[in-house]
Amino acid sequence: MLQSIARLLPPFKCRARRGLRQIGKAAVYLSAGALIAYCIVRYLRLSSFWLDEAFVAASLRNPTTNAIFGRLAYAQYFPRLYLACIAALREALGYRVWVLRLLPSATFVIATVLWAKLLFSRSRSHAVLGIFGAGMLLGAGFWLDQGAQLKQYTLDVLVALVPFIIDDRFFHESLIRGKRRLALAALALPCCFSYTYPIALFARILGWYIVARRTGNRQLRISSVLALGVLSAVAIGTIYLTDYRFNLHDAEAYRIYWRDCSLNFQLRENVGGAPRLIAKFLWGWHGRMSLITMGMALMQALGVRRVLRQFRGPDDGETSGWGSRSMGSLLLLGGSIAGSVLFGYPICAGRTVLFCQVHLQILALEGGLVILGSARRTTSAKTFVCVFTCVVLAFSLDNYVQAMQARPAEDLSPLVSLIEADKSDVVWVHPCSCAQVQALPDPLPVSVVHLGSDEALPPPGEKTWVIWTHLGDRFCRGRLSRFRCMARRWQTAYESNDSGLALAEF
């Protein structure tokens, strides 16, 4: 009887283990579904462009070759070939908000699925780590902000995920055995479309090679390496011709705008600020939640230690199919810091380094594997992982609900609907709002529009509609206050934290 029960236990344990894995998988993909739902809801609201989007939309109003492949309006940095794809849609379907946001939103959806796939791949051996990964994904607030925005960051994240979705067998077959060269060539092409993709590509390949050397697979196929190198160089040369040679004209303004986020600037002007900036890059994703920051820092430190052990001995990544991806994550983060030191690339936690966030999450999962896979398997260590997972999940759910309830930033749609031409046929637009008003697909419902000047006031005794946005900027708030002081009468028709409409008389 006991022998029969013993024979049944292994299959039962395997089924239980598979069931737990499915719980982790369901949690991760449920989080991905929630992010995609948020993107769809925001996309269907058809809110007007906020200021940064309006700067990009200015080049798409009349997308000539010079407007797309020359120096962009408002000194914007935006990959030109990607912008050309959006311009092609605009030419085919018209200048509408939903058309211009279509590609960025589509890349957000695809990237979110790949992000979830990557987190599940690393956490699949423990259900609690799957739930932890789901919480981290759901709490990726900066990523959520980009869900339906006319910016390049969703594409940056999408293409940067591709080399890490590919397993080590591909690199072994292509770079050592000389096979799959067409796929290897395709891997170099996104260098034409993204400023940050080369960091991800070369970090992944270098991470794979470091681990391959340890396992004895050292002999690279020179022809394959040269093919990849030449194609990557051609792609980078292409983006130089289409982008960088024009972007260099505005490089100084760009450096000044992002100087607080540049290690190059900090090391030259404020050495003491460099460690703070690195800390912000690593742990500034969680707002002021010090408890989460401390927990993430601990788990990431353990994760880094675990990854570095790949230099010395075998790792379960080889048997689980994960391979050298974590080593690539570590090198990508280091490469981003190096890029900030050498070229001034801004690395404050946020949109410019969104492609790094998933790799910080991978290191945290590595730390969780250290704790849960410890030889001692202490109850307190497991309890810490479970409790910390609950804290992250609660924090992320709260942030997600707030994001769903929040209004789109600087949305002009409610304001425009309140403008009545019979009360006044004149609109004065705040200087900080001109780009957004000009980016509207349809003109304002009035005959006269004054674009931002507090020097030429409307004629005395005439009522004028006043539109303002972008009040997060001190200069913009000051201009609005001065203009308001000049008015004899001021009747607010609509006001929020970042926009408003008033009927004024001077």
Buried (B, 14 or more C-beta within 10 A) or exposed (E): EEEEEEEEEEEEEEEEEEEBBEEBBBBBBBBBEBBBEBBBEBBEEBBBBBBBBBBBBBBBEEBEEEBBBEBBBEBBBBBBBBBBBBBEBBEEEEBBBBBBBBBBBBBBBBBBBBBBBBBBBBBBBBBBBBBBBBBBBBBBBBBBBBBBBBBBBBBBBBBBBBBBBBBBEBBBBBBBEBBBBEEBBEBBBBBBBBBBBBBBBBBBBBBBBBBBEBBEBEEBBEEBBEBBEEBBEEBBEBBEEBBBEBBEEBBEEBBEEBBBBBBBBBBEEEEEBBEEBBEBBBBBBBEEBEEBBEBBBBBBBBBBEBBEEBEEEEBEBBEEEBBBBBBBBBBBBEBBBBBBBEEBBBBBBBBBBBBBBBBBBBBBBBBBBBBBEEEEEEEEBBEBBBEBBBBBBEBBBEBBEEBEEEBBBBBBBBBBEEBEEEEBBBBBBBBBBBBBBBBBBEEBEBEEBBBBEBEEBBEEEEBBBBBBBBBEEEEBBEBBEEBBEEBEEBEEBBEBEBBBBBBBBB
